[in-house]
Amino acid sequence: MYTKTGIPCLFLCMTTLLVMGFDTAPELDDIVARTGKDPASYLAEKATANRLVLLGTRHDSRQGNDLILDALPALAGQAGVTVLFVEIPTSQQGAIDLFSRGLGPACDIRIPDIIGGQGYSRIITKARELGMEIIAIDADEGSLEERDRWMAGRVSAYFAIHSAARGLVVVGNSHVYRNVAWAHGGCPTMAERLGELKPFSVVMWPDAIDRGAPVALDVDARTFLGLKDPTLQCMNVNARTCLATTADGVILLGKHPH
């Protein structure tokens, strides 16, 4: 349906959502009701169909960390995910290997506070219990471009050696977007550098819906036209860049304390 000016009504609805928030839009509520899934089941489904799933997070979201923790059993069991790539400096791989073999505690692993500290400890502990290999992929320092290149290189190198592996990468949202059109110059994201592996990318949107339970759904090009989650809004991207073209799936988190 179009307005008299020729502007699609759907675009106007989505633009309104940007300003007013998800919970004011019955259109999105309907889409969530019809196609939304439990995030753990959704991630397991995508990991079964894709060799590599990139899961973007907001590091300040406790709800997001809890969601990952809850999803790991289905990912390791139903989907057969064998390796968890984490946004921890690669200098910590030795401590992680000792931890994985039960020879050292999680507190010996230097986990940056910005990615959730205690929440991340619980995630890697659960991954160890499930028999998943844990690989640290972040650079110890460097620009965003250098870190994205380093992380993509670590993931690619692992898959070059482990041809039968199935993986989950847990990093901040900014590393997971693809087809990013920068407003004033930019560099390929980690996801874009991993294009040969054809990863399925999912981002988290905190405080997106006025409900307690999170819900996951595919990013439909029409439904998400013009919509930018908080991370995209903070990035140096042009007006055309939105969820409709930058992610394959989204997890809408409820309005919870972080």
Protein Blocks (a to p, Z undefined) as FASTA:
>chain_A
ZZfkopafklmmmmmmmmnojklpmklmmmmmmmgccfklmmmmmmmmpmbdcddddfkl
mklmmmmmmmmmmmmmmnopabdcddddfklmmmmmmmmnopacfklpccdfknopjmmm
mmmmmmmmnopacddfbdfbdcfklmmmmmmmmmmmmmmmmmmbccdddddfklmpghia
cfkopaddfklmmmmnopacddddehkbgcfbdcdddddfklmgoiacfklmmpccdfkl
cfklmcfbdcddddddZZ
